[in-house]
Amino acid sequence: MSGAPERRVYRVDWLPGGDVLDARCHCGARSTQPDPVAVWTWLLDHPRHAAPPPEGGRP
């Protein structure tokens, strides 16, 4: 018998003060965009979206 199925959590938060969404994939990658369709397309494109940048913000 196998264990429980893998649970993936996607998170999209609205950033106050504008029409910007902050998306976070279960792998740790992040994207900030104003278009909700683009946000979900990016999230569901895992693992092909960009990997999270290292600390400091530059690759």
mmCIF file of the N, C-alpha and C atoms, coordinates in Angstrom:
data_MODEL
# 
_entry.id   MODEL 
# 
loop_
_atom_site.group_PDB 
_atom_site.id 
_atom_site.type_symbol 
_atom_site.label_atom_id 
_atom_site.label_alt_id 
_atom_site.label_comp_id 
_atom_site.label_asym_id 
_atom_site.label_entity_id 
_atom_site.label_seq_id 
_atom_site.pdbx_PDB_ins_code 
_atom_site.Cartn_x 
_atom_site.Cartn_y 
_atom_site.Cartn_z 
_atom_site.occupancy 
_atom_site.B_iso_or_equiv 
_atom_site.pdbx_formal_charge 
_atom_site.auth_seq_id 
_atom_site.auth_comp_id 
_atom_site.auth_asym_id 
_atom_site.auth_atom_id 
_atom_site.pdbx_PDB_model_num 
ATOM 1   N N  . MET A 1 1  ? 0.838  -1.174 0.000   1.00 0.00 ? 1  MET A N  1 
ATOM 2   C CA . MET A 1 1  ? 0.000  0.000  0.000   1.00 0.00 ? 1  MET A CA 1 
ATOM 3   C C  . MET A 1 1  ? 0.888  1.243  0.000   1.00 0.00 ? 1  MET A C  1 
ATOM 4   N N  . SER A 1 2  ? 0.588  2.182  -0.876  1.00 0.00 ? 2  SER A N  1 
ATOM 5   C CA . SER A 1 2  ? 1.394  3.400  -0.945  1.00 0.00 ? 2  SER A CA 1 
ATOM 6   C C  . SER A 1 2  ? 0.865  4.432  0.043   1.00 0.00 ? 2  SER A C  1 
ATOM 7   N N  . GLY A 1 3  ? 1.699  5.452  0.304   1.00 0.00 ? 3  GLY A N  1 
ATOM 8   C CA . GLY A 1 3  ? 1.305  6.514  1.227   1.00 0.00 ? 3  GLY A CA 1 
ATOM 9   C C  . GLY A 1 3  ? 0.283  7.450  0.603   1.00 0.00 ? 3  GLY A C  1 
ATOM 10  N N  . ALA A 1 4  ? -0.009 8.490  1.330   1.00 0.00 ? 4  ALA A N  1 
ATOM 11  C CA . ALA A 1 4  ? -0.970 9.489  0.849   1.00 0.00 ? 4  ALA A CA 1 
ATOM 12  C C  . ALA A 1 4  ? -0.446 10.165 -0.412  1.00 0.00 ? 4  ALA A C  1 
ATOM 13  N N  . PRO A 1 5  ? -1.333 10.592 -1.296  1.00 0.00 ? 5  PRO A N  1 
ATOM 14  C CA . PRO A 1 5  ? -0.877 11.283 -2.506  1.00 0.00 ? 5  PRO A CA 1 
ATOM 15  C C  . PRO A 1 5  ? -0.156 12.584 -2.161  1.00 0.00 ? 5  PRO A C  1 
ATOM 16  N N  . GLU A 1 6  ? 0.782  12.959 -3.024  1.00 0.00 ? 6  GLU A N  1 
ATOM 17  C CA . GLU A 1 6  ? 1.527  14.190 -2.809  1.00 0.00 ? 6  GLU A CA 1 
ATOM 18  C C  . GLU A 1 6  ? 0.580  15.384 -2.860  1.00 0.00 ? 6  GLU A C  1 
ATOM 19  N N  . ARG A 1 7  ? 0.755  16.298 -1.939  1.00 0.00 ? 7  ARG A N  1 
ATOM 20  C CA . ARG A 1 7  ? -0.105 17.477 -1.880  1.00 0.00 ? 7  ARG A CA 1 
ATOM 21  C C  . ARG A 1 7  ? 0.699  18.686 -2.336  1.00 0.00 ? 7  ARG A C  1 
ATOM 22  N N  . ARG A 1 8  ? 0.202  19.358 -3.355  1.00 0.00 ? 8  ARG A N  1 
ATOM 23  C CA . ARG A 1 8  ? 0.867  20.542 -3.880  1.00 0.00 ? 8  ARG A CA 1 
ATOM 24  C C  . ARG A 1 8  ? 0.045  21.763 -3.533  1.00 0.00 ? 8  ARG A C  1 
ATOM 25  N N  . VAL A 1 9  ? 0.698  22.764 -2.996  1.00 0.00 ? 9  VAL A N  1 
ATOM 26  C CA . VAL A 1 9  ? 0.002  23.977 -2.596  1.00 0.00 ? 9  VAL A CA 1 
ATOM 27  C C  . VAL A 1 9  ? 0.478  25.127 -3.477  1.00 0.00 ? 9  VAL A C  1 
ATOM 28  N N  . TYR A 1 10 ? -0.468 25.760 -4.139  1.00 0.00 ? 10 TYR A N  1 
ATOM 29  C CA . TYR A 1 10 ? -0.206 26.956 -4.932  1.00 0.00 ? 10 TYR A CA 1 
ATOM 30  C C  . TYR A 1 10 ? -0.849 28.114 -4.184  1.00 0.00 ? 10 TYR A C  1 
ATOM 31  N N  . ARG A 1 11 ? -0.171 29.240 -4.157  1.00 0.00 ? 11 ARG A N  1 
ATOM 32  C CA . ARG A 1 11 ? -0.712 30.375 -3.421  1.00 0.00 ? 11 ARG A CA 1 
ATOM 33  C C  . ARG A 1 11 ? -0.670 31.612 -4.303  1.00 0.00 ? 11 ARG A C  1 
ATOM 34  N N  . VAL A 1 12 ? -1.781 32.335 -4.344  1.00 0.00 ? 12 VAL A N  1 
ATOM 35  C CA . VAL A 1 12 ? -1.860 33.603 -5.072  1.00 0.00 ? 12 VAL A CA 1 
ATOM 36  C C  . VAL A 1 12 ? -2.402 34.642 -4.105  1.00 0.00 ? 12 VAL A C  1 
ATOM 37  N N  . ASP A 1 13 ? -1.628 35.690 -3.888  1.00 0.00 ? 13 ASP A N  1 
ATOM 38  C CA . ASP A 1 13 ? -2.032 36.776 -2.989  1.00 0.00 ? 13 ASP A CA 1 
ATOM 39  C C  . ASP A 1 13 ? -2.155 38.064 -3.788  1.00 0.00 ? 13 ASP A C  1 
ATOM 40  N N  . TRP A 1 14 ? -3.155 38.856 -3.451  1.00 0.00 ? 14 TRP A N  1 
ATOM 41  C CA . TRP A 1 14 ? -3.317 40.174 -4.025  1.00 0.00 ? 14 TRP A CA 1 
ATOM 42  C C  . TRP A 1 14 ? -2.455 41.120 -3.220  1.00 0.00 ? 14 TRP A C  1 
ATOM 43  N N  . LEU A 1 15 ? -1.664 41.953 -3.906  1.00 0.00 ? 15 LEU A N  1 
ATOM 44  C CA . LEU A 1 15 ? -0.836 42.937 -3.223  1.00 0.00 ? 15 LEU A CA 1 
ATOM 45  C C  . LEU A 1 15 ? -1.612 44.250 -3.133  1.00 0.00 ? 15 LEU A C  1 
ATOM 46  N N  . PRO A 1 16 ? -1.893 44.721 -1.928  1.00 0.00 ? 16 PRO A N  1 
ATOM 47  C CA . PRO A 1 16 ? -2.677 45.949 -1.745  1.00 0.00 ? 16 PRO A CA 1 
ATOM 48  C C  . PRO A 1 16 ? -2.039 47.144 -2.452  1.00 0.00 ? 16 PRO A C  1 
ATOM 49  N N  . GLY A 1 17 ? -2.888 48.053 -2.891  1.00 0.00 ? 17 GLY A N  1 
ATOM 50  C CA . GLY A 1 17 ? -2.416 49.278 -3.518  1.00 0.00 ? 17 GLY A CA 1 
ATOM 51  C C  . GLY A 1 17 ? -2.340 49.201 -5.031  1.00 0.00 ? 17 GLY A C  1 
ATOM 52  N N  . GLY A 1 18 ? -2.830 48.126 -5.617  1.00 0.00 ? 18 GLY A N  1 
ATOM 53  C CA . GLY A 1 18 ? -2.787 47.990 -7.069  1.00 0.00 ? 18 GLY A CA 1 
ATOM 54  C C  . GLY A 1 18 ? -3.487 46.726 -7.511  1.00 0.00 ? 18 GLY A C  1 
ATOM 55  N N  . ASP A 1 19 ? -3.293 46.385 -8.763  1.00 0.00 ? 19 ASP A N  1 
ATOM 56  C CA . ASP A 1 19 ? -3.899 45.175 -9.323  1.00 0.00 ? 19 ASP A CA 1 
ATOM 57  C C  . ASP A 1 19 ? -2.834 44.119 -9.583  1.00 0.00 ? 19 ASP A C  1 
ATOM 58  N N  . VAL A 1 20 ? -1.956 43.910 -8.619  1.00 0.00 ? 20 VAL A N  1 
ATOM 59  C CA . VAL A 1 20 ? -0.839 42.986 -8.795  1.00 0.00 ? 20 VAL A CA 1 
ATOM 60  C C  . VAL A 1 20 ? -1.061 41.747 -7.935  1.00 0.00 ? 20 VAL A C  1 
ATOM 61  N N  . LEU A 1 21 ? -0.786 40.587 -8.523  1.00 0.00 ? 21 LEU A N  1 
ATOM 62  C CA . LEU A 1 21 ? -0.894 39.303 -7.828  1.00 0.00 ? 21 LEU A CA 1 
ATOM 63  C C  . LEU A 1 21 ? 0.494  38.721 -7.614  1.00 0.00 ? 21 LEU A C  1 
ATOM 64  N N  . ASP A 1 22 ? 0.716  38.158 -6.444  1.00 0.00 ? 22 ASP A N  1 
ATOM 65  C CA . ASP A 1 22 ? 1.980  37.500 -6.101  1.00 0.00 ? 22 ASP A CA 1 
ATOM 66  C C  . ASP A 1 22 ? 1.710  36.005 -6.042  1.00 0.00 ? 22 ASP A C  1 
ATOM 67  N N  . ALA A 1 23 ? 2.299  35.247 -6.956  1.00 0.00 ? 23 ALA A N  1 
ATOM 68  C CA . ALA A 1 23 ? 2.075  33.797 -7.033  1.00 0.00 ? 23 ALA A CA 1 
ATOM 69  C C  . ALA A 1 23 ? 3.277  33.059 -6.488  1.00 0.00 ? 23 ALA A C  1 
ATOM 70  N N  . ARG A 1 24 ? 3.002  31.989 -5.727  1.00 0.00 ? 24 ARG A N  1 
ATOM 71  C CA . ARG A 1 24 ? 4.053  31.131 -5.188  1.00 0.00 ? 24 ARG A CA 1 
ATOM 72  C C  . ARG A 1 24 ? 3.735  29.683 -5.499  1.00 0.00 ? 24 ARG A C  1 
ATOM 73  N N  . CYS A 1 25 ? 4.660  29.026 -6.146  1.00 0.00 ? 25 CYS A N  1 
ATOM 74  C CA . CYS A 1 25 ? 4.509  27.620 -6.496  1.00 0.00 ? 25 CYS A CA 1 
ATOM 75  C C  . CYS A 1 25 ? 4.946  26.752 -5.315  1.00 0.00 ? 25 CYS A C  1 
ATOM 76  N N  . HIS A 1 26 ? 4.520  25.518 -5.313  1.00 0.00 ? 26 HIS A N  1 
ATOM 77  C CA . HIS A 1 26 ? 4.918  24.589 -4.252  1.00 0.00 ? 26 HIS A CA 1 
ATOM 78  C C  . HIS A 1 26 ? 6.419  24.344 -4.236  1.00 0.00 ? 26 HIS A C  1 
ATOM 79  N N  . CYS A 1 27 ? 7.116  24.623 -5.352  1.00 0.00 ? 27 CYS A N  1 
ATOM 80  C CA . CYS A 1 27 ? 8.575  24.413 -5.418  1.00 0.00 ? 27 CYS A CA 1 
ATOM 81  C C  . CYS A 1 27 ? 9.347  25.610 -4.874  1.00 0.00 ? 27 CYS A C  1 
ATOM 82  N N  . GLY A 1 28 ? 8.655  26.714 -4.575  1.00 0.00 ? 28 GLY A N  1 
ATOM 83  C CA . GLY A 1 28 ? 9.315  27.895 -4.041  1.00 0.00 ? 28 GLY A CA 1 
ATOM 84  C C  . GLY A 1 28 ? 9.491  29.020 -5.043  1.00 0.00 ? 28 GLY A C  1 
ATOM 85  N N  . ALA A 1 29 ? 9.224  28.770 -6.321  1.00 0.00 ? 29 ALA A N  1 
ATOM 86  C CA . ALA A 1 29 ? 9.342  29.812 -7.332  1.00 0.00 ? 29 ALA A CA 1 
ATOM 87  C C  . ALA A 1 29 ? 8.240  30.851 -7.120  1.00 0.00 ? 29 ALA A C  1 
ATOM 88  N N  . ARG A 1 30 ? 8.539  32.118 -7.463  1.00 0.00 ? 30 ARG A N  1 
ATOM 89  C CA . ARG A 1 30 ? 7.574  33.202 -7.300  1.00 0.00 ? 30 ARG A CA 1 
ATOM 90  C C  . ARG A 1 30 ? 7.482  34.021 -8.567  1.00 0.00 ? 30 ARG A C  1 
ATOM 91  N N  . SER A 1 31 ? 6.321  34.601 -8.783  1.00 0.00 ? 31 SER A N  1 
ATOM 92  C CA . SER A 1 31 ? 6.090  35.487 -9.913  1.00 0.00 ? 31 SER A CA 1 
ATOM 93  C C  . SER A 1 31 ? 5.075  36.539 -9.496  1.00 0.00 ? 31 SER A C  1 
ATOM 94  N N  . THR A 1 32 ? 5.288  37.769 -9.917  1.00 0.00 ? 32 THR A N  1 
ATOM 95  C CA . THR A 1 32 ? 4.366  38.855 -9.616  1.00 0.00 ? 32 THR A CA 1 
ATOM 96  C C  . THR A 1 32 ? 3.870  39.418 -10.941 1.00 0.00 ? 32 THR A C  1 
ATOM 97  N N  . GLN A 1 33 ? 2.547  39.390 -11.130 1.00 0.00 ? 33 GLN A N  1 
ATOM 98  C CA . GLN A 1 33 ? 1.939  39.815 -12.389 1.00 0.00 ? 33 GLN A CA 1 
ATOM 99  C C  . GLN A 1 33 ? 0.558  40.391 -12.130 1.00 0.00 ? 33 GLN A C  1 
ATOM 100 N N  . PRO A 1 34 ? 0.064  41.253 -13.037 1.00 0.00 ? 34 PRO A N  1 
ATOM 101 C CA . PRO A 1 34 ? -1.278 41.802 -12.862 1.00 0.00 ? 34 PRO A CA 1 
ATOM 102 C C  . PRO A 1 34 ? -2.386 40.918 -13.451 1.00 0.00 ? 34 PRO A C  1 
ATOM 103 N N  . ASP A 1 35 ? -2.051 39.996 -14.327 1.00 0.00 ? 35 ASP A N  1 
ATOM 104 C CA . ASP A 1 35 ? -3.055 39.198 -15.045 1.00 0.00 ? 35 ASP A CA 1 
ATOM 105 C C  . ASP A 1 35 ? -3.288 37.851 -14.355 1.00 0.00 ? 35 ASP A C  1 
ATOM 106 N N  . PRO A 1 36 ? -4.509 37.597 -13.821 1.00 0.00 ? 36 PRO A N  1 
ATOM 107 C CA . PRO A 1 36 ? -4.763 36.334 -13.123 1.00 0.00 ? 36 PRO A CA 1 
ATOM 108 C C  . PRO A 1 36 ? -4.616 35.104 -14.016 1.00 0.00 ? 36 PRO A C  1 
ATOM 109 N N  . VAL A 1 37 ? -4.964 35.216 -15.292 1.00 0.00 ? 37 VAL A N  1 
ATOM 110 C CA . VAL A 1 37 ? -4.808 34.074 -16.200 1.00 0.00 ? 37 VAL A CA 1 
ATOM 111 C C  . VAL A 1 37 ? -3.324 33.748 -16.376 1.00 0.00 ? 37 VAL A C  1 
ATOM 112 N N  . ALA A 1 38 ? -2.500 34.779 -16.530 1.00 0.00 ? 38 ALA A N  1 
ATOM 113 C CA . ALA A 1 38 ? -1.056 34.567 -16.668 1.00 0.00 ? 38 ALA A CA 1 
ATOM 114 C C  . ALA A 1 38 ? -0.463 33.957 -15.401 1.00 0.00 ? 38 ALA A C  1 
ATOM 115 N N  . VAL A 1 39 ? -0.967 34.388 -14.244 1.00 0.00 ? 39 VAL A N  1 
ATOM 116 C CA . VAL A 1 39 ? -0.478 33.844 -12.967 1.00 0.00 ? 39 VAL A CA 1 
ATOM 117 C C  . VAL A 1 39 ? -0.745 32.342 -12.895 1.00 0.00 ? 39 VAL A C  1 
ATOM 118 N N  . TRP A 1 40 ? -1.980 31.926 -13.187 1.00 0.00 ? 40 TRP A N  1 
ATOM 119 C CA . TRP A 1 40 ? -2.321 30.506 -13.089 1.00 0.00 ? 40 TRP A CA 1 
ATOM 120 C C  . TRP A 1 40 ? -1.655 29.684 -14.194 1.00 0.00 ? 40 TRP A C  1 
ATOM 121 N N  . THR A 1 41 ? -1.496 30.262 -15.366 1.00 0.00 ? 41 THR A N  1 
ATOM 122 C CA . THR A 1 41 ? -0.776 29.559 -16.434 1.00 0.00 ? 41 THR A CA 1 
ATOM 123 C C  . THR A 1 41 ? 0.656  29.306 -15.992 1.00 0.00 ? 41 THR A C  1 
ATOM 124 N N  . TRP A 1 42 ? 1.279  30.315 -15.404 1.00 0.00 ? 42 TRP A N  1 
ATOM 125 C CA . TRP A 1 42 ? 2.651  30.188 -14.911 1.00 0.00 ? 42 TRP A CA 1 
ATOM 126 C C  . TRP A 1 42 ? 2.727  29.118 -13.813 1.00 0.00 ? 42 TRP A C  1 
ATOM 127 N N  . LEU A 1 43 ? 1.806  29.159 -12.850 1.00 0.00 ? 43 LEU A N  1 
ATOM 128 C CA . LEU A 1 43 ? 1.823  28.182 -11.760 1.00 0.00 ? 43 LEU A CA 1 
ATOM 129 C C  . LEU A 1 43 ? 1.671  26.746 -12.277 1.00 0.00 ? 43 LEU A C  1 
ATOM 130 N N  . LEU A 1 44 ? 0.726  26.549 -13.166 1.00 0.00 ? 44 LEU A N  1 
ATOM 131 C CA . LEU A 1 44 ? 0.439  25.195 -13.643 1.00 0.00 ? 44 LEU A CA 1 
ATOM 132 C C  . LEU A 1 44 ? 1.460  24.700 -14.661 1.00 0.00 ? 44 LEU A C  1 
ATOM 133 N N  . ASP A 1 45 ? 2.410  25.553 -15.043 1.00 0.00 ? 45 ASP A N  1 
ATOM 134 C CA . ASP A 1 45 ? 3.473  25.173 -15.974 1.00 0.00 ? 45 ASP A CA 1 
ATOM 135 C C  . ASP A 1 45 ? 4.644  24.519 -15.240 1.00 0.00 ? 45 ASP A C  1 
ATOM 136 N N  . HIS A 1 46 ? 4.511  24.281 -13.944 1.00 0.00 ? 46 HIS A N  1 
ATOM 137 C CA . HIS A 1 46 ? 5.563  23.620 -13.163 1.00 0.00 ? 46 HIS A CA 1 
ATOM 138 C C  . HIS A 1 46 ? 5.881  22.271 -13.791 1.00 0.00 ? 46 HIS A C  1 
ATOM 139 N N  . PRO A 1 47 ? 7.097  21.852 -13.955 1.00 0.00 ? 47 PRO A N  1 
ATOM 140 C CA . PRO A 1 47 ? 8.347  22.453 -13.482 1.00 0.00 ? 47 PRO A CA 1 
ATOM 141 C C  . PRO A 1 47 ? 9.043  23.324 -14.520 1.00 0.00 ? 47 PRO A C  1 
ATOM 142 N N  . ARG A 1 48 ? 8.356  23.746 -15.570 1.00 0.00 ? 48 ARG A N  1 
ATOM 143 C CA . ARG A 1 48 ? 9.021  24.490 -16.635 1.00 0.00 ? 48 ARG A CA 1 
ATOM 144 C C  . ARG A 1 48 ? 9.168  25.983 -16.346 1.00 0.00 ? 48 ARG A C  1 
ATOM 145 N N  . HIS A 1 49 ? 8.515  26.515 -15.310 1.00 0.00 ? 49 HIS A N  1 
ATOM 146 C CA . HIS A 1 49 ? 8.702  27.938 -15.031 1.00 0.00 ? 49 HIS A CA 1 
ATOM 147 C C  . HIS A 1 49 ? 10.066 28.160 -14.386 1.00 0.00 ? 49 HIS A C  1 
ATOM 148 N N  . ALA A 1 50 ? 10.447 29.407 -14.321 1.00 0.00 ? 50 ALA A N  1 
ATOM 149 C CA . ALA A 1 50 ? 11.774 29.760 -13.798 1.00 0.00 ? 50 ALA A CA 1 
ATOM 150 C C  . ALA A 1 50 ? 11.934 29.300 -12.357 1.00 0.00 ? 50 ALA A C  1 
ATOM 151 N N  . ALA A 1 51 ? 13.114 28.832 -12.046 1.00 0.00 ? 51 ALA A N  1 
ATOM 152 C CA . ALA A 1 51 ? 13.429 28.439 -10.680 1.00 0.00 ? 51 ALA A CA 1 
ATOM 153 C C  . ALA A 1 51 ? 13.535 29.685 -9.821  1.00 0.00 ? 51 ALA A C  1 
ATOM 154 N N  . PRO A 1 52 ? 13.330 29.554 -8.509  1.00 0.00 ? 52 PRO A N  1 
ATOM 155 C CA . PRO A 1 52 ? 13.440 30.739 -7.648  1.00 0.00 ? 52 PRO A CA 1 
ATOM 156 C C  . PRO A 1 52 ? 14.867 31.274 -7.669  1.00 0.00 ? 52 PRO A C  1 
ATOM 157 N N  . PRO A 1 53 ? 15.026 32.611 -7.687  1.00 0.00 ? 53 PRO A N  1 
ATOM 158 C CA . PRO A 1 53 ? 16.374 33.163 -7.672  1.00 0.00 ? 53 PRO A CA 1 
ATOM 159 C C  . PRO A 1 53 ? 17.020 32.929 -6.319  1.00 0.00 ? 53 PRO A C  1 
ATOM 160 N N  . PRO A 1 54 ? 18.348 32.891 -6.271  1.00 0.00 ? 54 PRO A N  1 
ATOM 161 C CA . PRO A 1 54 ? 19.017 32.733 -4.984  1.00 0.00 ? 54 PRO A CA 1 
ATOM 162 C C  . PRO A 1 54 ? 18.810 33.980 -4.116  1.00 0.00 ? 54 PRO A C  1 
ATOM 163 N N  . GLU A 1 55 ? 19.095 33.870 -2.839  1.00 0.00 ? 55 GLU A N  1 
ATOM 164 C CA . GLU A 1 55 ? 18.956 35.014 -1.937  1.00 0.00 ? 55 GLU A CA 1 
ATOM 165 C C  . GLU A 1 55 ? 19.718 36.185 -2.504  1.00 0.00 ? 55 GLU A C  1 
ATOM 166 N N  . GLY A 1 56 ? 19.147 37.359 -2.423  1.00 0.00 ? 56 GLY A N  1 
ATOM 167 C CA . GLY A 1 56 ? 19.762 38.559 -2.982  1.00 0.00 ? 56 GLY A CA 1 
ATOM 168 C C  . GLY A 1 56 ? 19.102 38.971 -4.279  1.00 0.00 ? 56 GLY A C  1 
ATOM 169 N N  . GLY A 1 57 ? 18.256 38.095 -4.859  1.00 0.00 ? 57 GLY A N  1 
ATOM 170 C CA . GLY A 1 57 ? 17.468 38.450 -6.007  1.00 0.00 ? 57 GLY A CA 1 
ATOM 171 C C  . GLY A 1 57 ? 18.115 38.325 -7.372  1.00 0.00 ? 57 GLY A C  1 
ATOM 172 N N  . ARG A 1 58 ? 19.399 38.006 -7.474  1.00 0.00 ? 58 ARG A N  1 
ATOM 173 C CA . ARG A 1 58 ? 20.050 37.885 -8.778  1.00 0.00 ? 58 ARG A CA 1 
ATOM 174 C C  . ARG A 1 58 ? 20.588 36.477 -8.938  1.00 0.00 ? 58 ARG A C  1 
ATOM 175 N N  . PRO A 1 59 ? 20.416 35.902 -10.135 1.00 0.00 ? 59 PRO A N  1 
ATOM 176 C CA . PRO A 1 59 ? 20.935 34.537 -10.368 1.00 0.00 ? 59 PRO A CA 1 
ATOM 177 C C  . PRO A 1 59 ? 22.433 34.469 -10.388 1.00 0.00 ? 59 PRO A C  1 
# 
